[in-house]
Amino acid sequence: MGKLTVFLNKVTNLQDEDHFGGESDPYVKFELEQDNLIFDKDYGDQTSSKKNDDPNPVYEETFEWDIPTLENMELTCKVMDDDIGPDEELGKCKIKLEDLDL
């Protein structure tokens, strides 16, 4: 079993999605899963702290998962805006871990 460690440093130049004054209140959500042909295996979600009214938030936070392999592992990173209603997605990317030279 190995350990995946992700360090979230900062996010820059976020678009303001708060339409009622102020700026976006961003946080980052990480989702790790093994993308298998039939049944995907979920290794859990982790979420950063929320930064109020900040288009260039600095986090400096570390996230860890215990994983058996990098094979078919996919990390989804979503930058979200915390809202009173449903949170808005500001950006998203998927990283195939086996394609990285780790």
C-alpha positions as CSV (number, residue, x, y, z in Angstrom):
1,M,0.0,0.0,0.0
2,G,1.3,3.4,-0.9
3,K,0.4,7.0,0.1
4,L,-0.7,9.8,-2.2
5,T,0.1,13.2,-0.9
6,V,-1.3,16.4,-2.5
7,F,-0.2,19.8,-1.5
8,L,-2.6,22.6,-2.4
9,N,-0.6,25.8,-2.5
10,K,-2.9,28.5,-4.1
11,V,-5.4,29.3,-6.7
12,T,-5.2,32.4,-8.8
13,N,-7.4,34.7,-10.9
14,L,-10.8,33.2,-10.0
15,Q,-13.8,34.6,-11.7
16,D,-16.3,36.3,-9.4
17,E,-19.4,34.2,-9.3
18,D,-21.1,36.0,-6.3
19,H,-23.9,38.0,-7.8
20,F,-25.0,39.6,-4.5
21,G,-22.0,41.6,-3.5
22,G,-18.6,40.5,-2.5
23,E,-16.4,38.0,-4.4
24,S,-16.3,34.3,-4.6
25,D,-15.7,32.2,-1.5
26,P,-13.6,29.5,-2.9
27,Y,-12.7,26.1,-1.6
28,V,-11.2,23.0,-3.4
29,K,-12.7,19.6,-3.4
30,F,-10.6,16.5,-4.2
31,E,-12.1,13.2,-5.3
32,L,-10.0,10.1,-5.7
33,E,-11.2,7.0,-7.5
34,Q,-9.9,4.0,-9.3
35,D,-11.6,4.0,-12.8
36,N,-12.3,0.4,-13.5
37,L,-14.2,-0.9,-16.5
38,I,-17.3,-2.0,-14.6
39,F,-17.0,-0.9,-10.9
40,D,-15.1,2.2,-9.9
41,K,-13.6,2.2,-6.4
42,D,-14.0,5.4,-4.4
43,Y,-11.1,6.3,-2.2
44,G,-12.8,9.3,-0.7
45,D,-13.2,13.1,-1.0
46,Q,-11.3,15.7,0.9
47,T,-12.0,19.4,1.0
48,S,-9.9,22.5,1.7
49,S,-10.7,25.3,3.9
50,K,-13.0,28.1,2.5
51,K,-11.5,31.5,1.7
52,N,-14.0,34.4,2.0
53,D,-14.1,37.0,-0.8
54,D,-10.7,36.0,-2.3
55,P,-10.1,35.6,-6.1
56,N,-6.4,34.6,-5.3
57,P,-6.7,32.3,-2.2
58,V,-3.6,30.8,-0.6
59,Y,-4.2,27.5,1.1
60,E,-0.9,25.7,1.9
61,E,-2.8,22.6,2.9
62,T,-1.8,18.9,2.5
63,F,-4.2,16.0,1.8
64,E,-3.3,12.3,1.9
65,W,-4.9,9.0,0.8
66,D,-3.8,5.4,1.3
67,I,-3.8,3.7,-2.1
68,P,-2.8,0.3,-3.3
69,T,-1.5,1.4,-6.8
70,L,-1.5,4.2,-9.3
71,E,-3.1,2.0,-11.9
72,N,-6.4,3.5,-13.2
73,M,-6.3,6.1,-10.4
74,E,-7.9,9.4,-11.2
75,L,-7.9,12.5,-9.0
76,T,-10.6,15.1,-9.7
77,C,-9.9,18.6,-8.5
78,K,-12.9,21.0,-8.3
79,V,-12.7,24.7,-7.3
80,M,-16.0,25.6,-5.8
81,D,-17.7,28.8,-4.7
82,D,-19.4,28.5,-1.3
83,D,-22.9,30.0,-1.6
84,I,-26.1,30.2,0.4
85,G,-27.8,28.0,-2.1
86,P,-26.0,25.3,-4.1
87,D,-22.3,25.8,-4.5
88,E,-21.1,26.8,-7.9
89,E,-18.2,25.0,-9.7
90,L,-15.6,27.6,-10.8
91,G,-13.2,25.1,-12.4
92,K,-12.4,21.4,-12.6
93,C,-9.7,19.1,-13.8
94,K,-9.0,15.3,-13.8
95,I,-5.5,13.9,-13.3
96,K,-4.7,10.3,-14.3
97,L,-2.1,9.4,-11.7
98,E,-0.6,6.5,-13.7
99,D,0.3,9.0,-16.5
100,L,2.5,11.0,-14.1
101,D,6.1,10.1,-13.5
102,L,5.7,9.3,-9.8
